[in-house]
């Protein structure tokens, strides 16, 4: 009889904006719940342990990164930097950058709770790390459908 080993998902946080801990005191709980749900809903075929990094920052810093890497001189809610490489039995998925102020502003505009929006944007960023994109209408539709499936599955469990 072979023993099935459970894949570990490592989530690392780098918080450089003090307001994150005030605005989203439970950010680790909601980000990790969102990340784990993606791998429960979809078998992505990765057998190794998985590592993903979150950089929680300000509008100013994400605007600098958005300009440097995408030539867009404005803040955004999320940036994803796929790595998708293996190192010492760990699959390094990549980095996700989230901006505190943009998330709060957009959650208010969309009239959803800040934690629901954090989950949605985390799922969005993770899907980018997994190779999804929304440059075409077809890609947008496919990505949005998958985002909603993961989010709705997660919300049913709460």
N, C-alpha and C positions, 0 to 999 in steps of 0.2 A: 504494500500500500504506500503510495507516495503522499507526502505531506505537502499541502498547498501553502506556500508562503505568501504572506500579505505584503503588498507593496506599501512602502512608507512614503508619505508626502511631507517634505520639509518646507516650511514657509518661514522666510526670514524677513524681518522688518527693519528698516532704517528710517527713523522719524527725525527730520531736520526742521520741522515746523512745530513749535510748542503748542500752537492752537489745536493741533490734531487731538491731543490728549484731553483738551477741554471740550472741543466740539463733538468728538467721537470717542468717548472714554472706553467704549466696548468694541473698538475697531477690529481687534484681533479675532474676537468671536465671530463677527459677521463676515470678515474676509475669509477666514479659514473655513467657515461653513459653506461659503460660495465656491471656494476652490475644491473642497472635497466633493461637493455635489456634482461638479462637472465630471469627475472621474467615476462617480456612481452611475450617472445617467448614460455616459458614453464610454465604451471601452476603446481607448485610443491606441491600443496595441503596444503600449510601453510596459515592459515587464520589470524594468529596473525601478529602484527608488527614484522619486522625482523631487527636484528642488526648484523653488520659484522665489524670487525676491521682490519685495514691495518697498518702494521709496515713497514715503508719505511727506509731501512738501507743500510749499506755498504757490500761489498764482505766479508770483515773480519768478521763482525757480523753474516752474513748468513752462512758463513763457520762454525763458532762455533756452530750455531743452527743445521746445517745439520749433523755435527759430533755427537752432543749430542743426537739428536732424530732419526737419520737414520744411524749412524755409517759410514758416508761418509765424509771424510776429504777434502772437496773441496767446493768452492762456487757454488751456483746454482741460477737460475733466480727467483724461487718462492718456498715457502714452505707453505703448508696449514695445519691448525690445527683445524679440525672439533670439534665443541662443541655440536651442535644440541640438545639444551635443552631449556625449557621454564622457564621464570622467569617474574613474574608480567606482564602478557599479552604481553610479547615480546619473540620471538623465537631467541635465541642466536645462530647464525649460526656458528661462529668461527672466527679464525684469519688467515690472509694471510700476509706473509712476502715477500717483494720484494727487490731485490738488484739492486741499481742504475747502478753500473759499468757493471754488467753482462748483464743487459737489453740493455744498449747502445752498448756493444760489439756484442751481438747476433743480434741486429737490423741491424748493419752495415754488419755483415757477411751474413745475409739473404737478404740484400738490400731492406729493407722496412723502412718506417719512424719510428722514435722512439715512436711516439704516437700510430701508428698502432700496433706496437709490444707490447706496454704497454697494449693496449686493449686486444690483443690476450692472453697475459699471465695472465691478470686479469680474463678473462673468464675461462682460464684453472684452475687457483687457486680456483675460485668460484665453478666450477664443482666438484673439489675434496671435497669442503665443503659440497656439496649436495650428496656425496656418489659415485661419478664416480671415476674410477681408470683406469690404463693402464698397469696392471701387465701381462695380457695375450694379445695375438694378437686380440682376439675378443673384449676385453675391450678397447684396444687401438683404434681399428677401430670405435667402437661405440662412444667413447669420442671425437675423432677427428672429426667425422661427426657432432656431436652436437656442438662442438666448432665452426666449420666452418659455420654452419647454423646461429648461434647467431651472429657471427662476420659479416657475409655477410648481414644479415638482418639489423644490425646496420649501416653498411657502406652505404646501400641504402638510409638511412634516412638523411645522412649528406649532 
